[in-house]
Amino acid sequence: MPVPDAPPTGAPASPTHPALPGPVRPSRLDPAIAARLRRGVDGLVAAVVRQHDTGEVLMVAWMDDEALHRTLTTGRATYWSRSRQEYWVKGATSGHHQYVRSVALDCDGDALLVSVDQVGPACHTGRRSCFSEELPVGTAGPGEPSVADGGAGAA
């Protein structure tokens, strides 16, 4: 279920600062917070989402200024869907809500850490976390010993 767009009160992206574009869509985000964000060229910032009490990483999504504003003011995790080009509130259709406990901005301003109380699975696949596919670690390049072989970095 899409959330209605904000009234047109935000500032457009600044062509003089391509590394730090402004909001692509109108936003009601506090200008002091908006000034600290380092957005991609699409106006988005990565949002890493974790379970507040265990630290378990649940998912990664994208926020623009208005999605962050809605998240901070409603306590419900709101994201920007790159594929559908609309806002979505986690759980609005699935019932797998995310109740926001805190939001932190990283030191570079280009990522958010959203701590939530997750109800049900966070992943669209039905899994608790989107990070369930483990990849092998320890494969070295040609001529280099791997960690698995007792090479450099082995504990």
Accessible surface in RSA format (square Angstrom, percent):
REM  Atomic radii and reference values for relative SASA: ProtOr
REM  Chains: A
REM  Algorithm: Lee & Richards
REM  Probe-radius: 1.40
REM  Slices: 20
REM RES _ NUM      All-atoms   Total-Side   Main-Chain    Non-polar    All polar
REM                ABS   REL    ABS   REL    ABS   REL    ABS   REL    ABS   REL
RES MET A   1   152.39  78.9 125.42  83.0  26.97  64.2 100.76  85.7  51.63  68.4
RES PRO A   2    80.06  58.3  67.71  61.7  12.35  44.9  67.94  56.1  12.12  75.3
RES VAL A   3    40.86  26.9  33.99  30.8   6.87  16.6  35.13  30.5   5.73  15.5
RES PRO A   4   110.63  80.6  94.08  85.8  16.56  60.2 106.45  87.9   4.19  26.0
RES ASP A   5   102.51  71.8  76.94  76.6  25.57  60.5  24.81  58.4  77.70  77.5
RES ALA A   6     9.37   8.6   0.00   0.0   9.37  21.3   1.07   1.5   8.29  22.0
RES PRO A   7    67.92  49.5  60.36  55.0   7.57  27.5  67.51  55.7   0.41   2.6
RES PRO A   8   119.39  87.0  94.95  86.6  24.43  88.8  95.98  79.2  23.40 145.4
RES THR A   9    93.72  66.7  58.35  59.2  35.38  84.3  63.87  85.8  29.85  45.1
RES GLY A  10    30.60  37.7   0.00   N/A  30.60  37.7   7.96  21.9  22.64  50.7
RES ALA A  11    66.94  61.6  55.99  86.4  10.96  24.9  60.29  84.9   6.66  17.6
RES PRO A  12   114.09  83.2  98.14  89.5  15.96  58.0 104.98  86.7   9.11  56.6
RES ALA A  13    44.38  40.8  30.29  46.7  14.09  32.0  30.29  42.7  14.09  37.3
RES SER A  14    40.83  34.5  35.04  46.8   5.79  13.3  30.97  65.9   9.86  13.8
RES PRO A  15   125.57  91.5  95.22  86.8  30.35 110.3 107.63  88.9  17.94 111.5
RES THR A  16   108.40  77.1  81.27  82.4  27.13  64.7  80.27 107.8  28.13  42.5
RES HIS A  17   104.33  57.0 100.53  69.9   3.81   9.7  65.20  67.2  39.14  45.5
RES PRO A  18    95.42  69.5  85.87  78.3   9.55  34.7  92.52  76.4   2.90  18.0
RES ALA A  19    68.53  63.0  50.57  78.0  17.96  40.9  62.14  87.5   6.39  16.9
RES LEU A  20    73.64  41.0  64.76  46.3   8.87  22.3  64.76  45.5   8.87  23.9
RES PRO A  21    10.05   7.3  10.05   9.2   0.00   0.0  10.05   8.3   0.00   0.0
RES GLY A  22    12.22  15.1   0.00   N/A  12.22  15.1  11.84  32.5   0.38   0.8
RES PRO A  23    15.55  11.3  14.31  13.0   1.24   4.5  14.31  11.8   1.24   7.7
RES VAL A  24    80.84  53.2  50.91  46.1  29.92  72.1  54.83  47.6  26.01  70.5
RES ARG A  25    41.06  17.2  37.87  19.3   3.19   7.6  28.56  39.0  12.50   7.6
RES PRO A  26    50.80  37.0  45.42  41.4   5.38  19.6  48.56  40.1   2.24  13.9
RES SER A  27     9.88   8.4   3.18   4.2   6.70  15.4   3.18   6.8   6.70   9.4
RES ARG A  28   108.65  45.6  88.09  44.9  20.56  49.0  36.20  49.5  72.45  43.9
RES LEU A  29    12.63   7.0   2.55   1.8  10.08  25.3   2.55   1.8  10.08  27.1
RES ASP A  30    71.59  50.1  62.93  62.6   8.66  20.5  24.13  56.8  47.46  47.3
RES PRO A  31   108.39  79.0 101.50  92.5   6.89  25.0 104.41  86.2   3.98  24.8
RES ALA A  32    67.82  62.4  54.42  84.0  13.40  30.5  63.63  89.6   4.19  11.1
RES ILE A  33    55.97  31.9  55.94  41.7   0.03   0.1  55.97  40.3   0.00   0.0
RES ALA A  34    17.88  16.4  16.30  25.2   1.58   3.6  16.64  23.4   1.24   3.3
RES ALA A  35    88.96  81.8  48.16  74.3  40.80  92.8  60.67  85.4  28.29  74.9
RES ARG A  36   154.56  64.9 139.59  71.2  14.96  35.6  48.19  65.9 106.37  64.5
RES LEU A  37     6.16   3.4   2.51   1.8   3.66   9.2   2.51   1.8   3.66   9.8
RES ARG A  38   110.49  46.4 106.49  54.3   4.01   9.5  21.93  30.0  88.56  53.7
RES ARG A  39    16.43   6.9  10.40   5.3   6.03  14.4   0.75   1.0  15.68   9.5
RES GLY A  40    34.40  42.4   0.00   N/A  34.40  42.4  31.58  86.7   2.82   6.3
RES VAL A  41   137.95  90.8 112.52 101.9  25.43  61.3 113.83  98.9  24.12  65.4
RES ASP A  42    67.11  47.0  56.59  56.3  10.52  24.9  38.49  90.6  28.62  28.5
RES GLY A  43     0.00   0.0   0.00   N/A   0.00   0.0   0.00   0.0   0.00   0.0
RES LEU A  44     6.77   3.8   2.93   2.1   3.84   9.6   2.93   2.1   3.84  10.3
RES VAL A  45     3.69   2.4   2.04   1.8   1.65   4.0   3.69   3.2   0.00   0.0
RES ALA A  46    22.41  20.6  21.55  33.3   0.87   2.0  21.55  30.3   0.87   2.3
RES ALA A  47     0.00   0.0   0.00   0.0   0.00   0.0   0.00   0.0   0.00   0.0
RES VAL A  48    46.76  30.8  46.76  42.3   0.00   0.0  46.76  40.6   0.00   0.0
RES VAL A  49     0.00   0.0   0.00   0.0   0.00   0.0   0.00   0.0   0.00   0.0
RES ARG A  50    81.98  34.4  81.98  41.8   0.00   0.0   4.76   6.5  77.22  46.8
RES GLN A  51     9.58   5.4   9.58   7.0   0.00   0.0   1.88   4.0   7.70   5.8
RES HIS A  52    58.20  31.8  33.36  23.2  24.84  63.5  18.79  19.4  39.41  45.9
RES ASP A  53    99.64  69.8  61.70  61.4  37.94  89.7  29.07  68.4  70.58  70.4
RES THR A  54   100.43  71.4  61.48  62.3  38.95  92.8  69.91  93.9  30.53  46.1
RES GLY A  55    33.46  41.3   0.00   N/A  33.46  41.3  17.83  48.9  15.62  35.0
RES GLU A  56    67.23  38.6  56.18  42.5  11.05  26.3  37.27  72.1  29.96  24.5
RES VAL A  57    65.17  42.9  57.88  52.4   7.29  17.6  57.88  50.3   7.29  19.8
RES LEU A  58     0.00   0.0   0.00   0.0   0.00   0.0   0.00   0.0   0.00   0.0
RES MET A  59     9.13   4.7   9.13   6.0   0.00   0.0   9.08   7.7   0.05   0.1
RES VAL A  60    69.39  45.7  43.17  39.1  26.22  63.2  43.17  37.5  26.22  71.1
RES ALA A  61     7.50   6.9   3.58   5.5   3.93   8.9   7.50  10.6   0.00   0.0
RES TRP A  62    75.31  30.2  74.50  36.1   0.80   1.9  68.48  36.5   6.83  11.1
RES MET A  63     1.11   0.6   0.69   0.5   0.42   1.0   0.69   0.6   0.42   0.6
RES ASP A  64     3.20   2.2   1.19   1.2   2.01   4.7   1.89   4.5   1.30   1.3
RES ASP A  65     1.54   1.1   1.39   1.4   0.14   0.3   0.05   0.1   1.48   1.5
RES GLU A  66     0.98   0.6   0.19   0.1   0.79   1.9   0.19   0.4   0.79   0.6
RES ALA A  67     0.00   0.0   0.00   0.0   0.00   0.0   0.00   0.0   0.00   0.0
RES LEU A  68     3.73   2.1   3.73   2.7   0.00   0.0   3.73   2.6   0.00   0.0
RES HIS A  69    30.14  16.5  29.85  20.7   0.30   0.8  17.72  18.3  12.42  14.5
RES ARG A  70    12.53   5.3  12.35   6.3   0.19   0.4  11.72  16.0   0.81   0.5
RES THR A  71     0.74   0.5   0.00   0.0   0.74   1.8   0.00   0.0   0.74   1.1
RES LEU A  72    79.01  44.0  48.01  34.3  31.00  77.9  50.39  35.4  28.63  77.0
RES THR A  73    89.83  63.9  52.69  53.4  37.15  88.5  52.72  70.8  37.12  56.1
RES THR A  74    86.18  61.3  54.58  55.3  31.59  75.3  61.84  83.1  24.33  36.8
RES GLY A  75    27.59  34.0   0.00   N/A  27.59  34.0  23.35  64.1   4.24   9.5
RES ARG A  76    62.58  26.3  62.58  31.9   0.00   0.0  22.08  30.2  40.49  24.5
RES ALA A  77     0.06   0.1   0.00   0.0   0.06   0.1   0.00   0.0   0.06   0.2
RES THR A  78     2.18   1.6   2.18   2.2   0.00   0.0   0.01   0.0   2.18   3.3
RES TYR A  79     0.20   0.1   0.20   0.1   0.00   0.0   0.20   0.2   0.00   0.0
RES TRP A  80    16.54   6.6  13.47   6.5   3.06   7.2  10.49   5.6   6.04   9.8
RES SER A  81     8.26   7.0   4.00   5.3   4.27   9.8   5.29  11.3   2.98   4.2
RES ARG A  82   133.75  56.2 117.47  59.9  16.28  38.8  31.62  43.2 102.13  61.9
RES SER A  83   105.46  89.1  64.83  86.5  40.63  93.6  58.07 123.7  47.39  66.4
RES ARG A  84   134.61  56.5 110.76  56.5  23.85  56.8  62.58  85.5  72.03  43.7
RES GLN A  85   113.11  63.3  96.13  70.3  16.99  40.4  48.23 102.7  64.88  49.2
RES GLU A  86    50.25  28.8  47.91  36.2   2.34   5.6  14.86  28.8  35.39  28.9
RES TYR A  87     2.28   1.1   1.71   1.0   0.57   1.5   1.29   1.0   0.99   1.2
RES TRP A  88    57.31  23.0  57.31  27.7   0.00   0.0  53.57  28.6   3.74   6.1
RES VAL A  89    26.92  17.7  22.94  20.8   3.98   9.6  22.94  19.9   3.98  10.8
RES LYS A  90    20.26   9.9  20.20  12.4   0.07   0.2   1.71   1.5  18.55  19.8
RES GLY A  91     5.56   6.9   0.00   N/A   5.56   6.9   0.00   0.0   5.56  12.4
RES ALA A  92    46.36  42.6  12.21  18.8  34.15  77.7  18.06  25.4  28.30  75.0
RES THR A  93   115.24  82.0  76.84  77.9  38.40  91.5  52.49  70.5  62.75  94.9
RES SER A  94    60.96  51.5  30.38  40.5  30.58  70.4  39.24  83.6  21.72  30.4
RES GLY A  95    36.00  44.4   0.00   N/A  36.00  44.4  25.13  69.0  10.87  24.3
RES HIS A  96    57.40  31.4  57.40  39.9   0.00   0.0  31.78  32.8  25.62  29.8
RES HIS A  97    44.98  24.6  44.98  31.3   0.00   0.0  24.66  25.4  20.31  23.6
RES GLN A  98     0.04   0.0   0.00   0.0   0.04   0.1   0.00   0.0   0.04   0.0
RES TYR A  99    92.02  43.0  92.02  52.4   0.00   0.0  64.02  48.1  28.00  34.5
RES VAL A 100    28.87  19.0   8.09   7.3  20.78  50.1   8.09   7.0  20.78  56.4
RES ARG A 101   143.22  60.1 110.05  56.1  33.17  79.0  34.14  46.7 109.09  66.1
RES SER A 102    59.56  50.3  51.03  68.1   8.53  19.7  44.34  94.4  15.22  21.3
RES VAL A 103    39.53  26.0   6.63   6.0  32.90  79.3   6.63   5.8  32.90  89.2
RES ALA A 104    52.08  47.9  46.13  71.2   5.95  13.5  51.62  72.7   0.46   1.2
RES LEU A 105    47.05  26.2  18.73  13.4  28.32  71.2  19.05  13.4  28.01  75.4
RES ASP A 106    56.78  39.8  40.67  40.5  16.11  38.1  36.66  86.3  20.13  20.1
RES CYS A 107   132.62 100.3  83.96  93.6  48.66 114.4  53.55 135.7  79.06  85.3
RES ASP A 108    85.21  59.7  75.38  75.0   9.83  23.3  15.88  37.4  69.34  69.1
RES GLY A 109     3.50   4.3   0.00   N/A   3.50   4.3   2.97   8.1   0.53   1.2
RES ASP A 110    65.63  46.0  56.54  56.3   9.09  21.5  14.71  34.6  50.92  50.8
RES ALA A 111    25.89  23.8  25.60  39.5   0.29   0.7  25.69  36.2   0.20   0.5
RES LEU A 112     5.92   3.3   3.82   2.7   2.10   5.3   5.17   3.6   0.75   2.0
RES LEU A 113    59.00  32.9  57.47  41.1   1.54   3.9  57.47  40.4   1.54   4.1
RES VAL A 114     0.00   0.0   0.00   0.0   0.00   0.0   0.00   0.0   0.00   0.0
RES SER A 115     4.39   3.7   4.39   5.9   0.00   0.0   3.22   6.9   1.17   1.6
RES VAL A 116     0.00   0.0   0.00   0.0   0.00   0.0   0.00   0.0   0.00   0.0
RES ASP A 117    49.51  34.7  49.51  49.3   0.00   0.0   0.51   1.2  48.99  48.9
RES GLN A 118    13.09   7.3   0.00   0.0  13.09  31.2   0.00   0.0  13.09   9.9
RES VAL A 119    68.30  44.9  64.73  58.6   3.57   8.6  68.30  59.3   0.00   0.0
RES GLY A 120    34.78  42.9   0.00   N/A  34.78  42.9  24.73  67.9  10.05  22.5
RES PRO A 121    31.23  22.8  29.12  26.5   2.11   7.7  30.31  25.0   0.92   5.7
RES ALA A 122     1.73   1.6   0.00   0.0   1.73   3.9   0.00   0.0   1.73   4.6
RES CYS A 123    10.82   8.2   6.62   7.4   4.20   9.9   0.23   0.6  10.60  11.4
RES HIS A 124   173.13  94.6 133.44  92.7  39.70 101.6 106.99 110.3  66.14  77.0
RES THR A 125    82.50  58.7  43.36  44.0  39.14  93.3  52.62  70.7  29.87  45.2
RES GLY A 126    49.40  60.9   0.00   N/A  49.40  60.9  27.15  74.5  22.26  49.8
RES ARG A 127   118.33  49.7 112.72  57.5   5.61  13.3  34.06  46.6  84.27  51.1
RES ARG A 128    94.40  39.6  86.39  44.0   8.01  19.1  55.14  75.4  39.26  23.8
RES SER A 129    13.61  11.5  11.66  15.6   1.95   4.5  10.85  23.1   2.76   3.9
RES CYS A 130    53.41  40.4  29.55  33.0  23.87  56.1  16.25  41.2  37.17  40.1
RES PHE A 131   119.46  59.8  93.80  58.1  25.67  66.8  99.16  60.1  20.30  58.1
RES SER A 132    51.71  43.7  23.58  31.5  28.13  64.8  28.89  61.5  22.82  32.0
RES GLU A 133   129.15  74.1 108.59  82.2  20.56  48.9  54.64 105.7  74.51  60.8
RES GLU A 134   164.13  94.2 133.93 101.3  30.20  71.9  60.44 116.9 103.69  84.7
RES LEU A 135   139.97  78.0 126.68  90.6  13.29  33.4 127.69  89.7  12.29  33.1
RES PRO A 136   119.30  86.9  90.00  82.0  29.30 106.5 101.73  84.0  17.57 109.2
RES VAL A 137   140.19  92.3 108.23  98.0  31.97  77.0 111.75  97.1  28.44  77.1
RES GLY A 138    15.28  18.8   0.00   N/A  15.28  18.8   8.62  23.7   6.66  14.9
RES THR A 139   124.25  88.4  88.86  90.1  35.39  84.4  74.32  99.8  49.94  75.5
RES ALA A 140    35.76  32.9   6.86  10.6  28.90  65.7  15.04  21.2  20.72  54.9
RES GLY A 141    32.79  40.4   0.00   N/A  32.79  40.4  22.99  63.1   9.80  21.9
RES PRO A 142   142.72 104.0 111.94 102.0  30.78 111.9 124.91 103.1  17.82 110.7
RES GLY A 143    89.61 110.5   0.00   N/A  89.61 110.5  46.03 126.3  43.58  97.6
RES GLU A 144   113.71  65.3  99.49  75.3  14.21  33.8  29.77  57.6  83.94  68.5
RES PRO A 145    84.90  61.9  66.23  60.4  18.68  67.9  75.19  62.1   9.71  60.4
RES SER A 146    13.44  11.4  11.18  14.9   2.26   5.2   9.99  21.3   3.45   4.8
RES VAL A 147    74.75  49.2  67.72  61.3   7.04  17.0  67.72  58.8   7.04  19.1
RES ALA A 148    88.94  81.8  46.27  71.4  42.67  97.1  58.59  82.5  30.35  80.4
RES ASP A 149   119.57  83.8  82.00  81.6  37.57  88.8  27.80  65.4  91.77  91.5
RES GLY A 150    56.46  69.6   0.00   N/A  56.46  69.6  26.41  72.5  30.05  67.3
RES GLY A 151    14.67  18.1   0.00   N/A  14.67  18.1  11.07  30.4   3.60   8.1
RES ALA A 152    85.69  78.8  61.46  94.8  24.23  55.1  74.46 104.9  11.23  29.7
RES GLY A 153    72.74  89.7   0.00   N/A  72.74  89.7  39.17 107.5  33.57  75.2
RES ALA A 154    43.62  40.1  16.32  25.2  27.30  62.1  16.38  23.1  27.24  72.1
RES ALA A 155   151.59 139.4  70.75 109.2  80.83 183.9 108.17 152.3  43.41 115.0
END  Absolute sums over single chains surface
CHAIN  1 A     9042.5       6604.7       2437.8       5543.8       3498.7
END  Absolute sums over all chains
TOTAL          9042.5       6604.7       2437.8       5543.8       3498.7
